[in-house]
Amino acid sequence: MSSTAPPVAASSTPARRPAAVGVLAAISSSHLVNDMMQSLILALYPIFKAQFHLSFTQVGMITLTYQLTASLFQPLIGLRTDKRPAPYSLPMGMTSTLCGLLLLAYAPNFSTVLVAAMLVGIGSAIFHPESSRIARLASGGRHGLSQSVFQLGGNAGTAIGPLLAAAVIAPNGQRSVAWFGGAALIGIGLLTYVSRWYQQHLVVSASKPKAGMASSGSLLPKRTVAWVIAILLVLIFSKYFYIAGLSSYYTFYLMQKFHVSVQSAQLHLFGFLLASAAGTLIGGPVGDRIGRKPVIWASILGVAPFALMLPYANLEWTTVLTLIIGFVLSSAFSAILVYAQELMPHRIGTVSGLFFGFAFGMGGLGAAVLGVLADHTSILWVYKVISFLPLLGMVAAFLPNRRSH
């Protein structure tokens, strides 16, 4: 199904205004810090599993707690800030993440780990909707590029986390996680700068006339918008349920199948996450040029052949295939998010919170469900099951064709 609906203005902000490069750099850098600290949770799984004698189900519960907390709060925060902006909520969110990080460092048992994961999830819930909104405001009209730059910071931080864990946490133990509190303080400083810029932007916007606002909304009927949003959420499910299995259990998969060390497995995880960070920068700007739909289609369905081959590959080909999967699949989210924002340009916070929240929720649910499956079968079987998920990318065929300007 396709649509010839004319393109719509994606935002009420002037499309040709110069990009606020400093703000984009700060928001991307703070995203790096935020997601680096979050990825330390993934890197700590082997340590927690051995120290607290956890099952794979309990390992999945850590991810579920963090992801579900973020998932539930993000749409609510986005909805509220659409109605009542809160510029200085960003450093507050990073402070919550810092508290969770410090609690992880000194957690004496599994229950405390879950509380720490919840605090990190609250920090993410505050950070992502507002940061995505500010990246759009600072874009100068190049919305796809700005979201890719924003996402690049997050994916780079996610990739760096396991590398730092291998270099710092593995040899020094759980309490060395507290050393990363300094990075959180840097993030709080960056977000304070961003919050000041956003506060000034709100003051300037309030002084301008609101003429023309009504004409900048989506030209698609509400029922069509709801249908398209549902398709995009199916694609998010496919991507993040698959990524949850791939990333949450990748170290265990490598150790069980190929008998590599914990540090070697974490370095392989770093490679996969670094490839994901590199691919992030592709989807947004390419979508600005050729439209979001081709990027979404190629990104999710395009990895299906590689995903299907992965469970049967040797160590060398496993490394190659995961690098390809990470690079190609990571380009999808920026294109999906901007596509959705263009459908509902006056609900940027709500849309961002919904999609970030749903992505986090599917990641957490996927980790928990696949952890239970791994306990009852094996990690090797889990990788065979999830290899079919990218085939859901076929539903992208039902998205209307919408060119960006």
Phi, psi and chi 1 to 4 in degrees:
 res  aa     phi    psi   chi1   chi2   chi3   chi4
   1 MET       -  137.7 -179.5 -170.1  -56.8      -
   2 SER  -135.7  165.9   64.1      -      -      -
   3 SER  -135.8  145.1  173.4      -      -      -
   4 THR  -104.0   21.1   57.1      -      -      -
   5 ALA   -57.9  135.0      -      -      -      -
   6 PRO   -64.9  152.2   23.2  -31.7      -      -
   7 PRO   -63.7  153.0   23.3  -31.8      -      -
   8 VAL  -117.1  158.1  -59.4      -      -      -
   9 ALA   -67.3  134.3      -      -      -      -
  10 ALA   -85.4  -12.6      -      -      -      -
  11 SER  -159.9  160.6  170.5      -      -      -
  12 SER   -82.7   -5.1   60.2      -      -      -
  13 THR   -83.1  149.5   56.6      -      -      -
  14 PRO   -60.9  130.2  -21.2   31.3      -      -
  15 ALA   -69.9  -27.6      -      -      -      -
  16 ARG  -100.1    8.9  -63.5 -174.2 -177.6  -83.7
  17 ARG   -67.2  139.4 -173.8 -179.1   57.0 -165.0
  18 PRO   -58.3  143.8  -22.4   32.7      -      -
  19 ALA   -68.2  143.5      -      -      -      -
  20 ALA   -87.6   85.6      -      -      -      -
  21 VAL   -61.5  -41.2  176.5      -      -      -
  22 GLY   -62.2  -39.3      -      -      -      -
  23 VAL   -68.1  -43.4  172.5      -      -      -
  24 LEU   -59.9  -42.2  -77.6  175.6      -      -
  25 ALA   -64.2  -41.3      -      -      -      -
  26 ALA   -68.3  -40.9      -      -      -      -
  27 ILE   -70.7  -35.0 -153.4   71.6      -      -
  28 SER   -69.8  -40.4 -177.6      -      -      -
  29 SER   -65.8  -40.0  -61.9      -      -      -
  30 SER   -69.3  -31.2   58.8      -      -      -
  31 HIS   -64.6  -38.3 -160.0 -176.6      -      -
  32 LEU   -59.3  -48.2 -176.0  151.4      -      -
  33 VAL   -62.9  -46.0  171.3      -      -      -
  34 ASN   -59.0  -50.9 -175.1   79.4      -      -
  35 ASP   -77.7  -24.3  -74.0   21.3      -      -
  36 MET   -62.5  -44.9  178.7 -163.2   73.3      -
  37 MET   -66.0  -37.3  -67.5 -171.2  -66.0      -
  38 GLN   -65.5  -39.8  -67.3  167.6   16.4      -
  39 SER   -68.7  -18.4   72.5      -      -      -
  40 LEU   -62.5  -27.8  -68.2  175.8      -      -
  41 ILE   -61.8  -47.7  -60.3  176.6      -      -
  42 LEU   -58.0  -44.2  -71.6  176.6      -      -
  43 ALA   -68.6  -22.5      -      -      -      -
  44 LEU   -83.6   -9.2  -77.7  165.2      -      -
  45 TYR   -53.6  -49.0  -77.0  173.3      -      -
  46 PRO   -60.2  -36.0  -24.4   35.2      -      -
  47 ILE   -68.2  -48.2  -65.4  174.9      -      -
  48 PHE   -63.7  -38.9  -73.4  148.4      -      -
  49 LYS   -61.8  -42.8 -169.3  174.7 -169.5  -62.2
  50 ALA   -75.0  -40.9      -      -      -      -
  51 GLN   -72.1  -39.6 -176.6  170.5  -27.9      -
  52 PHE  -105.5    6.2  -58.7  131.0      -      -
  53 HIS    55.4   53.6  -51.1  -70.9      -      -
  54 LEU   -85.8  149.8  -55.2 -179.2      -      -
  55 SER   -85.4  170.7   65.4      -      -      -
  56 PHE   -64.9  -31.2  -76.9  118.8      -      -
  57 THR   -61.4  -43.3  -60.5      -      -      -
  58 GLN   -68.5  -36.6  -71.1  174.0  -52.7      -
  59 VAL   -60.3  -44.5  170.2      -      -      -
  60 GLY   -63.2  -31.8      -      -      -      -
  61 MET   -65.8  -31.6  -76.7  -62.7  -63.5      -
  62 ILE   -62.5  -49.5  -60.8  172.4      -      -
  63 THR   -62.3  -41.9  -58.1      -      -      -
  64 LEU   -61.0  -42.9  178.0   62.9      -      -
  65 THR   -61.1  -48.9  -60.0      -      -      -
  66 TYR   -63.8  -49.8  154.2   65.2      -      -
  67 GLN   -69.0  -39.4  -57.4  -83.1   38.0      -
  68 LEU   -68.3  -38.5 -169.8   60.2      -      -
  69 THR   -59.7  -48.3  -58.1      -      -      -
  70 ALA   -63.8  -39.7      -      -      -      -
  71 SER   -63.8  -43.9  175.9      -      -      -
  72 LEU   -71.2  -37.4  -68.3  175.1      -      -
  73 PHE   -84.3  -29.6  -79.9  100.3      -      -
  74 GLN   -60.7  -49.0  -73.9 -166.9   57.8      -
  75 PRO   -61.3  -36.5  -19.8   32.1      -      -
  76 LEU   -66.1  -42.1  -62.1  176.7      -      -
  77 ILE   -66.5  -42.6  -69.8  171.2      -      -
  78 GLY   -60.9  -42.2      -      -      -      -
  79 LEU   -63.4  -42.6 -179.3   63.0      -      -
  80 ARG   -67.5  -43.2  176.1  170.9  175.7   77.8
  81 THR   -75.5  -17.6   52.7      -      -      -
  82 ASP   -63.8  -36.7  -84.7  -23.9      -      -
  83 LYS   -87.4  -37.6  -62.6  177.3  179.1  178.7
  84 ARG  -140.1   93.5 -176.1  176.3  -62.9  178.3
  85 PRO   -57.4  145.2  -24.1   34.0      -      -
  86 ALA  -133.8   80.2      -      -      -      -
  87 PRO   -56.0  -38.5  -24.0   33.8      -      -
  88 TYR   -90.0   14.2  -73.8   93.6      -      -
  89 SER   -70.7  -24.7   62.2      -      -      -
  90 LEU   -62.6  -53.5  -72.3  170.9      -      -
  91 PRO   -63.1  -28.1   15.2  -26.9      -      -
  92 MET   -65.1  -39.8  -67.6  172.4   59.0      -
  93 GLY   -63.3  -42.2      -      -      -      -
  94 MET   -64.9  -32.4 -174.5   66.5   74.6      -
  95 THR   -65.2  -38.7  -59.1      -      -      -
  96 SER   -62.7  -41.7  177.2      -      -      -
  97 THR   -63.3  -39.8  -59.2      -      -      -
  98 LEU   -60.8  -43.6  171.2   60.0      -      -
  99 CYS   -62.4  -41.2  -67.5      -      -      -
 100 GLY   -63.6  -39.1      -      -      -      -
 101 LEU   -63.1  -45.5 -170.9   73.0      -      -
 102 LEU   -65.4  -36.1  -65.2  175.6      -      -
 103 LEU   -67.6  -36.7 -167.1   56.6      -      -
 104 LEU   -59.6  -38.5  -82.5  175.3      -      -
 105 ALA   -65.0  -30.6      -      -      -      -
 106 TYR  -117.2   13.5  -64.5   95.7      -      -
 107 ALA   -62.4  124.0      -      -      -      -
 108 PRO   -90.1   -9.7   31.8  -32.9      -      -
 109 ASN  -157.4  175.1   51.0   47.6      -      -
 110 PHE   -63.1  -39.4  176.3   62.2      -      -
 111 SER   -62.3  -39.8  -61.8      -      -      -
 112 THR   -67.4  -35.9  -52.3      -      -      -
 113 VAL   -59.2  -41.0  170.3      -      -      -
 114 LEU   -65.1  -40.6  -67.1 -178.2      -      -
 115 VAL   -63.4  -42.5  173.4      -      -      -
 116 ALA   -62.1  -42.2      -      -      -      -
 117 ALA   -62.6  -35.1      -      -      -      -
 118 MET   -65.3  -41.9 -171.1  178.5  -61.2      -
 119 LEU   -63.5  -39.7  -73.6  172.2      -      -
 120 VAL   -65.2  -38.4  174.9      -      -      -
 121 GLY   -63.9  -38.8      -      -      -      -
 122 ILE   -63.9  -41.8  -68.7  172.0      -      -
 123 GLY   -59.0  -42.9      -      -      -      -
 124 SER   -65.8  -38.8  -73.0      -      -      -
 125 ALA   -61.5  -35.6      -      -      -      -
 126 ILE   -77.2  -39.7  -63.3  171.4      -      -
 127 PHE   -69.7  -49.8  176.4   80.8      -      -
 128 HIS   -68.7  -48.0  -74.9   95.5      -      -
 129 PRO   -61.8  -44.7  -19.4   31.2      -      -
 130 GLU   -70.7  -37.8  -79.2  -59.1  -89.8      -
 131 SER   -65.6  -39.6  -65.2      -      -      -
 132 SER   -64.2  -39.9 -179.6      -      -      -
 133 ARG   -61.5  -45.7 -177.4 -155.7  -53.7  -83.9
 134 ILE   -67.6  -36.9  -68.2  170.7      -      -
 135 ALA   -59.9  -38.5      -      -      -      -
 136 ARG   -68.2  -43.5 -173.6  175.6  180.0   86.6
 137 LEU   -62.7  -33.4  -69.7  173.3      -      -
 138 ALA   -89.5    3.7      -      -      -      -
 139 SER   -76.3  -20.9   69.1      -      -      -
 140 GLY    67.2   22.5      -      -      -      -
 141 GLY    98.1  -14.8      -      -      -      -
 142 ARG   -92.6   74.6  -58.9 -177.0   66.3 -177.3
 143 HIS   -66.6  -40.6  -58.4  132.5      -      -
 144 GLY   -63.5  -44.4      -      -      -      -
 145 LEU   -62.4  -44.1  176.5   60.9      -      -
 146 SER   -64.1  -39.5   69.2      -      -      -
 147 GLN   -67.8  -35.0  -71.4  -61.6  -29.9      -
 148 SER   -67.4  -40.5  -76.3      -      -      -
 149 VAL   -63.1  -42.2  169.9      -      -      -
 150 PHE   -61.3  -47.5  171.6   60.6      -      -
 151 GLN   -67.4  -32.1  -68.8  -62.4  -36.3      -
 152 LEU   -58.7  -42.5  176.1   63.6      -      -
 153 GLY   -59.2  -45.4      -      -      -      -
 154 GLY   -64.5  -46.0      -      -      -      -
 155 ASN   -67.9  -35.0  -78.0    5.6      -      -
 156 ALA   -64.2  -41.6      -      -      -      -
 157 GLY   -64.1  -40.3      -      -      -      -
 158 THR   -62.2  -36.1  -59.1      -      -      -
 159 ALA   -72.9  -38.3      -      -      -      -
 160 ILE   -69.9  -31.8  -69.3  171.0      -      -
 161 GLY   -52.0  -55.7      -      -      -      -
 162 PRO   -62.3  -33.7  -23.9   34.5      -      -
 163 LEU   -64.4  -44.6 -175.8   64.8      -      -
 164 LEU   -66.1  -35.7  -66.9  174.9      -      -
 165 ALA   -63.8  -41.4      -      -      -      -
 166 ALA   -65.0  -36.7      -      -      -      -
 167 ALA   -83.6  -31.5      -      -      -      -
 168 VAL  -114.2  -52.5  177.7      -      -      -
 169 ILE   -76.4  -43.8  -61.9  173.6      -      -
 170 ALA   -56.9  -46.4      -      -      -      -
 171 PRO   -80.5  -21.4   26.2  -33.0      -      -
 172 ASN  -108.8  -10.2  -65.0  -69.1      -      -
 173 GLY    93.1  178.7      -      -      -      -
 174 GLN   -58.2  -40.6  176.5 -172.3   -8.3      -
 175 ARG   -70.1  -17.0  -66.4 -162.3  174.4 -177.0
 176 SER   -68.0  -11.6   61.3      -      -      -
 177 VAL   -58.4  -32.8  174.8      -      -      -
 178 ALA   -61.8  -23.8      -      -      -      -
 179 TRP   -61.7  -24.2  -59.1   -9.5      -      -
 180 PHE   -80.6    0.5  -65.1   94.6      -      -
 181 GLY   -60.6  -29.0      -      -      -      -
 182 GLY   -61.5  -37.7      -      -      -      -
 183 ALA   -64.1  -37.6      -      -      -      -
 184 ALA   -63.9  -37.8      -      -      -      -
 185 LEU   -64.6  -38.3  -65.8  176.2      -      -
 186 ILE   -62.0  -43.2  -67.1  172.9      -      -
 187 GLY   -61.0  -39.8      -      -      -      -
 188 ILE   -62.7  -40.7  -69.1  170.6      -      -
 189 GLY   -63.3  -44.9      -      -      -      -
 190 LEU   -61.6  -42.8  -72.0  170.4      -      -
 191 LEU   -72.4  -26.0  -69.9  174.3      -      -
 192 THR   -65.7  -41.6  -59.8      -      -      -
 193 TYR   -61.3  -45.9  160.8   72.8      -      -
 194 VAL   -62.6  -40.1  170.4      -      -      -
 195 SER   -63.9  -37.9  -64.6      -      -      -
 196 ARG   -64.0  -42.7  -72.4  172.8 -179.2  166.7
 197 TRP   -61.9  -44.2  178.4   88.0      -      -
 198 TYR   -63.7  -39.0 -175.0   29.0      -      -
 199 GLN   -61.4  -43.7  177.8   84.9   55.4      -
 200 GLN   -64.9  -39.6  -66.5  170.3   -5.1      -
 201 HIS   -61.0  -41.3  173.4   86.6      -      -
 202 LEU   -64.5  -38.8  -69.2  172.4      -      -
 203 VAL   -64.4  -45.2  171.2      -      -      -
 204 VAL   -64.9  -43.2  171.7      -      -      -
 205 SER   -63.9  -36.1  -63.2      -      -      -
 206 ALA   -66.6  -24.6      -      -      -      -
 207 SER   -86.6   -7.0   66.0      -      -      -
 208 LYS   -95.2  149.9  -68.6 -178.1  178.0  179.4
 209 PRO   -66.0  150.5   23.2  -33.0      -      -
 210 LYS   -95.6   14.5  -58.5  -65.0 -170.5 -103.9
 211 ALA   -60.5  139.4      -      -      -      -
 212 GLY    89.0   -4.3      -      -      -      -
 213 MET   -64.2  -39.1  -71.4  -74.1  -72.4      -
 214 ALA   -64.6  -28.5      -      -      -      -
 215 SER   -84.5   -4.3   63.4      -      -      -
 216 SER   -96.6    6.9   63.3      -      -      -
 217 GLY   -80.3  177.9      -      -      -      -
 218 SER   -65.9  139.7  172.8      -      -      -
 219 LEU   -89.4   -2.7  -62.4 -178.8      -      -
 220 LEU   -82.1  146.7  -64.9  177.6      -      -
 221 PRO   -60.9  153.0  -19.8   30.5      -      -
 222 LYS   -58.7  -37.3  -70.5 -175.9  177.7  179.6
 223 ARG   -65.2  -38.7 -179.0  174.3  -63.3 -179.3
 224 THR   -67.4  -40.8  -57.3      -      -      -
 225 VAL   -59.4  -44.6  170.4      -      -      -
 226 ALA   -62.4  -40.2      -      -      -      -
 227 TRP   -64.2  -43.3  165.8 -111.5      -      -
 228 VAL   -66.9  -42.1  172.8      -      -      -
 229 ILE   -59.3  -40.6  -68.0  -67.6      -      -
 230 ALA   -62.4  -41.4      -      -      -      -
 231 ILE   -62.9  -44.3  -66.8  173.2      -      -
 232 LEU   -62.6  -36.5  -66.0  175.4      -      -
 233 LEU   -69.0  -34.2  -69.5  175.8      -      -
 234 VAL   -61.5  -41.3  169.4      -      -      -
 235 LEU   -66.2  -38.5  -65.9  169.7      -      -
 236 ILE   -63.1  -41.9  -69.7  -70.2      -      -
 237 PHE   -57.6  -48.7  162.6   78.5      -      -
 238 SER   -58.1  -47.1  169.4      -      -      -
 239 LYS   -66.6  -50.6  170.2  178.8  162.9   59.1
 240 TYR   -82.7  -28.2  -79.3   92.7      -      -
 241 PHE   -66.4  -40.5 -147.3   90.5      -      -
 242 TYR   -66.8  -46.1  178.6   69.6      -      -
 243 ILE   -62.4  -34.9  -72.3  -66.0      -      -
 244 ALA   -60.0  -44.9      -      -      -      -
 245 GLY   -68.4  -39.6      -      -      -      -
 246 LEU   -68.4  -45.3 -159.3   59.6      -      -
 247 SER   -86.4  -41.8   59.6      -      -      -
 248 SER   -64.1  -32.3  -66.7      -      -      -
 249 TYR  -118.6   12.7  -56.6  106.9      -      -
 250 TYR   -63.9  -43.2 -169.3   40.8      -      -
 251 THR   -62.8  -42.4   53.3      -      -      -
 252 PHE   -66.5  -38.7  -60.1  112.6      -      -
 253 TYR   -59.9  -47.3  176.4   78.2      -      -
 254 LEU   -66.6  -41.3  -66.0  174.2      -      -
 255 MET   -67.5  -38.3  -71.1 -171.9  -70.7      -
 256 GLN   -75.6  -43.9 -179.6  175.6  -31.9      -
 257 LYS   -82.0  -38.4 -174.9  173.7 -177.8  179.3
 258 PHE  -115.1   -1.0  -57.0  113.8      -      -
 259 HIS    59.0   40.6  -50.7  -69.5      -      -
 260 VAL   -86.5  164.8  -58.2      -      -      -
 261 SER   -76.7  166.5   67.3      -      -      -
 262 VAL   -59.7  -45.2  172.9      -      -      -
 263 GLN   -65.1  -39.6  -74.7 -177.6  -54.4      -
 264 SER   -63.7  -42.1  176.0      -      -      -
 265 ALA   -62.7  -38.8      -      -      -      -
 266 GLN   -67.9  -33.3  -73.5  175.8  -25.7      -
 267 LEU   -67.8  -37.2  -70.5  174.0      -      -
 268 HIS   -65.0  -40.5  -82.0   82.0      -      -
 269 LEU   -61.9  -40.0  178.7   59.6      -      -
 270 PHE   -59.1  -43.5  165.7   72.1      -      -
 271 GLY   -60.6  -44.1      -      -      -      -
 272 PHE   -62.0  -45.2  163.8   70.1      -      -
 273 LEU   -70.5  -32.9  -63.8  173.7      -      -
 274 LEU   -67.1  -40.6 -174.4   63.3      -      -
 275 ALA   -62.1  -36.9      -      -      -      -
 276 SER   -64.4  -40.0  -62.0      -      -      -
 277 ALA   -63.9  -41.9      -      -      -      -
 278 ALA   -64.6  -40.8      -      -      -      -
 279 GLY   -68.5  -24.8      -      -      -      -
 280 THR   -57.4  -36.5  -60.9      -      -      -
 281 LEU   -72.2   -9.7 -159.4   54.4      -      -
 282 ILE   -84.8  -47.0  -58.9  -61.7      -      -
 283 GLY   -59.3  -44.6      -      -      -      -
 284 GLY   -64.3  -58.9      -      -      -      -
 285 PRO   -64.7  -35.2   16.1  -27.9      -      -
 286 VAL   -65.1  -40.2  172.7      -      -      -
 287 GLY   -63.4  -33.8      -      -      -      -
 288 ASP   -61.0  -32.6  -76.6  -21.4      -      -
 289 ARG   -88.2  -45.6  -71.8 -178.8  174.3  -89.2
 290 ILE  -113.0   -3.2   68.3  172.7      -      -
 291 GLY   104.3  155.9      -      -      -      -
 292 ARG   -76.7  -36.1  -41.4  -66.5  172.9 -162.4
 293 LYS   -58.6  -47.5 -179.9  177.7  175.8  178.7
 294 PRO   -60.3  -36.4  -22.5   33.6      -      -
 295 VAL   -66.2  -45.3  174.8      -      -      -
 296 ILE   -62.0  -45.5  -63.0  168.9      -      -
 297 TRP   -59.8  -51.9  175.8  -83.5      -      -
 298 ALA   -68.3  -33.7      -      -      -      -
 299 SER   -69.5  -48.3  175.9      -      -      -
 300 ILE   -85.2  -55.1  -63.3 -179.3      -      -
 301 LEU   -67.3  -28.9 -171.7   60.3      -      -
 302 GLY   -63.8  -24.7      -      -      -      -
 303 VAL   -88.1   -7.1  -56.8      -      -      -
 304 ALA   -54.8  -47.2      -      -      -      -
 305 PRO   -60.6  -38.2  -21.5   32.8      -      -
 306 PHE   -70.5  -39.2  -53.2  106.6      -      -
 307 ALA   -64.1  -39.5      -      -      -      -
 308 LEU   -68.5  -29.9  -69.0  168.1      -      -
 309 MET   -79.8  -26.6  -72.2 -171.1  -74.0      -
 310 LEU   -54.2  -46.7 -179.0   62.3      -      -
 311 PRO   -64.2  -13.3  -20.1   32.9      -      -
 312 TYR  -110.2    7.2  -51.2   97.7      -      -
 313 ALA   -91.0  155.4      -      -      -      -
 314 ASN   -79.0 -178.3   59.4   23.2      -      -
 315 LEU   -61.1  -43.4  179.2   58.7      -      -
 316 GLU   -63.9  -45.6  -70.2   74.4   18.0      -
 317 TRP   -73.4  -29.0  -85.1  107.1      -      -
 318 THR   -60.2  -43.3  -65.9      -      -      -
 319 THR   -61.6  -47.0  -57.5      -      -      -
 320 VAL   -63.8  -46.7  172.0      -      -      -
 321 LEU   -64.8  -40.8  -70.8  171.3      -      -
 322 THR   -68.2  -32.4   51.0      -      -      -
 323 LEU   -64.1  -43.6  -69.2  176.4      -      -
 324 ILE   -64.4  -45.5  -65.5  171.4      -      -
 325 ILE   -61.0  -46.3  -69.5  168.4      -      -
 326 GLY   -60.7  -43.5      -      -      -      -
 327 PHE   -65.9  -48.2 -177.2   83.1      -      -
 328 VAL   -73.3  -45.9  175.8      -      -      -
 329 LEU   -67.8  -30.0 -167.2   57.4      -      -
 330 SER   -70.6  -18.0   64.0      -      -      -
 331 SER   -74.5   -8.8   64.0      -      -      -
 332 ALA   -74.1  -40.9      -      -      -      -
 333 PHE   -65.0  -44.2 -172.0   74.1      -      -
 334 SER   -58.9  -42.4  -66.1      -      -      -
 335 ALA   -66.0  -41.4      -      -      -      -
 336 ILE   -65.0  -44.1  -69.6  172.7      -      -
 337 LEU   -65.0  -46.5 -179.4   59.9      -      -
 338 VAL   -65.5  -39.7  175.7      -      -      -
 339 TYR   -55.4  -46.3 -168.4  107.9      -      -
 340 ALA   -68.2  -39.6      -      -      -      -
 341 GLN   -63.0  -34.6  -71.0  175.7  -19.0      -
 342 GLU   -70.2  -23.3  -71.1  170.5  -11.4      -
 343 LEU   -75.0  -31.8  -67.8  172.8      -      -
 344 MET  -133.5   69.6  -57.7  174.0   66.3      -
 345 PRO   -67.5  -15.8   23.5  -33.4      -      -
 346 HIS  -100.7   10.8  -59.9  -42.3      -      -
 347 ARG  -131.2   46.6  -64.5  -70.3 -177.5  -90.9
 348 ILE   -61.8  -44.7  -62.4  -60.2      -      -
 349 GLY   -65.1  -42.8      -      -      -      -
 350 THR   -62.7  -47.4  -56.5      -      -      -
 351 VAL   -62.9  -46.4  170.1      -      -      -
 352 SER   -62.5  -44.7  -60.1      -      -      -
 353 GLY   -63.1  -40.2      -      -      -      -
 354 LEU   -61.5  -47.6  172.5   63.7      -      -
 355 PHE   -76.3  -40.9  -82.4   81.7      -      -
 356 PHE   -63.5  -43.4  -83.6  110.2      -      -
 357 GLY   -63.6  -43.1      -      -      -      -
 358 PHE   -66.3  -38.9 -169.1   73.6      -      -
 359 ALA   -62.2  -45.4      -      -      -      -
 360 PHE   -63.3  -42.6  -84.4   60.9      -      -
 361 GLY   -63.0  -43.6      -      -      -      -
 362 MET   -66.8  -35.2  -72.5  -57.5   99.3      -
 363 GLY   -63.6  -45.2      -      -      -      -
 364 GLY   -68.0  -44.2      -      -      -      -
 365 LEU   -63.5  -42.3 -179.5   62.0      -      -
 366 GLY   -60.3  -44.7      -      -      -      -
 367 ALA   -62.3  -41.2      -      -      -      -
 368 ALA   -69.5  -49.0      -      -      -      -
 369 VAL   -62.4  -43.7  169.2      -      -      -
 370 LEU   -71.8  -27.2  -64.0  173.7      -      -
 371 GLY   -64.8  -43.2      -      -      -      -
 372 VAL   -62.2  -44.0  173.3      -      -      -
 373 LEU   -61.3  -39.8 -177.3   60.7      -      -
 374 ALA   -65.3  -38.0      -      -      -      -
 375 ASP   -65.3  -33.7  -79.8  -27.1      -      -
 376 HIS   -89.9  -18.5  -74.3   82.6      -      -
 377 THR  -126.1  -99.4   56.3      -      -      -
 378 SER  -167.2  163.0   69.4      -      -      -
 379 ILE   -61.9  -36.1  -71.0  -66.9      -      -
 380 LEU   -62.2  -39.8  -55.3 -177.3      -      -
 381 TRP   -68.1  -38.8  178.4 -111.2      -      -
 382 VAL   -57.1  -44.0  166.0      -      -      -
 383 TYR   -65.4  -30.5  -92.0   58.5      -      -
 384 LYS   -71.0  -39.9  -69.6  179.0 -178.9  179.1
 385 VAL   -65.8  -48.1  171.2      -      -      -
 386 ILE   -73.0  -13.4   64.0  173.9      -      -
 387 SER   -63.8  -17.5   66.7      -      -      -
 388 PHE   -87.8  -13.2  -66.5   94.0      -      -
 389 LEU   -60.6  -40.0  -76.1  172.0      -      -
 390 PRO   -60.9  -16.2  -27.2   36.6      -      -
 391 LEU   -63.8  -19.9  -67.9  173.4      -      -
 392 LEU   -64.8  -12.8  -75.4  173.7      -      -
 393 GLY   -58.6  -14.6      -      -      -      -
 394 MET   -61.4  -25.3  -71.0 -174.2  -69.6      -
 395 VAL   -67.5  -14.4  -57.6      -      -      -
 396 ALA   -61.6  -18.5      -      -      -      -
 397 ALA   -61.5  -23.6      -      -      -      -
 398 PHE   -88.2   -0.8  -63.0  101.3      -      -
 399 LEU   -75.4  138.2  -68.0  173.1      -      -
 400 PRO   -63.1  147.0  -18.7   30.7      -      -
 401 ASN   -80.6  121.1  -64.4  -53.0      -      -
 402 ARG  -134.0  108.9  -62.3  167.6   64.7   79.1
 403 ARG   -81.5  144.4  -68.1  -63.9  -59.2  -92.1
 404 SER   -95.3  155.1  -58.8      -      -      -
 405 HIS  -126.6      -  -66.4  -85.7      -      -
